[in-house]
Amino acid sequence: MNAADANGKVVVLNEMPAESRNTLVAHLVERSFCSGQALMLQGDASDGCYFLTKGWVRVELAAQDQGKRLLLG
């Protein structure tokens, strides 16, 4: 993804100074996920930061003491 694409797709980047934005954009990798596919699972080590450019995600948290899943958004 280049700086022009990122600026159009990731609005928060528009607020960054150009030099910082260009450094970050140089490390971005555009990925696609299928409906229902997990981006990450609770307890996984962090491996990056995700910017959602289209679609939506569901965030769930396992409530271990209740044996339920909490829908966060």
Sequence and secondary structure as in RCSB ss.txt:
>XXXX:A:sequence
MNAADANGKVVVLNEMPAESRNTLVAHLVERSFCSGQALMLQGDASDGCYFLTKGWVRVELAAQDQGKRLLLG
>XXXX:A:secstr
  HHHHHHH GGGGGS HHHHHHHHTT       TT  S  TT          SS    EEEETTTTEEEE  
